[in-house]
Amino acid sequence: MDGTRPQILHFVLRHSSATVEDIATALHLAPATVRRHLDILQRDNLVAYREVRRKTGRPEHVFYLTENGLDRLPKSYDNLLSMLLDEIKALNVQDIEGRDGRSVLQTALQRIGQRLVERHESKMTDKSFQEQLVGVVDILRGEDFYPELDWAGPGRVRIRLLNCPFRCVAQGNNAVCCIDKALITNLLNTEVDRENCLADGSPSCSYVIAVKPSIAPRPADSTPAMV
């Protein structure tokens, strides 16, 4: 795949869906060029479209990534399985006594999240909250979550994960989200609210975090200054 089509896929991923005109404007391409690339992406079952009717004129085609397109993003199912088996083997009788399978699974997944925290927590030492926030985004990027950071309102930021390396598993079980939530919560040492989740039918997972007043946005701010 050449350089233009990955850019188109990433743009559509970021915006959940997009028209030809949206893509052409953002990537500084002729609409006819975008259509040719979208034809190829449709042929390869990476994008599809739905018609959106306008008040006047012809219906507009809005493109979105198919499940096949989303699966082309980095995935780590083998890594998840390996980590999960390690944590299950490490469970003792006290860990599982009187608990059902879902509860035991959640404990194992929480421990996976804690292992990731332990791997990265030294990077947070002696850093301001703003620096830690940037560091968490970098760590999530390195773990292939494709994070984006923006303001969610006065004194609150949102981390949206455009990719989930465990997507197919997470869609059927939101306990898998213990991993990324534990990573964000423990590295920042603050409360994190899950806003959206793949398992609930959302296109991506997102988390909202209350930030310290020192980096809260001024009225004119639209995006965090830290990224």
Secondary structure, 3 states (H helix, E strand, C coil): CCCHHHHHHHHHHHHCCECHHHHHHHHCCCHHHHHHHHHHHHHCCCEEEEEECCCCCCCEEEEEECHHHHHCCCCCHHHHHHHHHHHHHHCCHHHHCCCCHHHHHHHHHHHHHHHHHHHHHHHHCCCCHHHHHHHHHHHHHHCCCCEEEEEEECCEEEEEECCCCCHHHHHHCHHHHHHHHHHHHHHHCCCEEEEECHHHCCCCEEEEEECCHHHCCCCCCCCCCCC
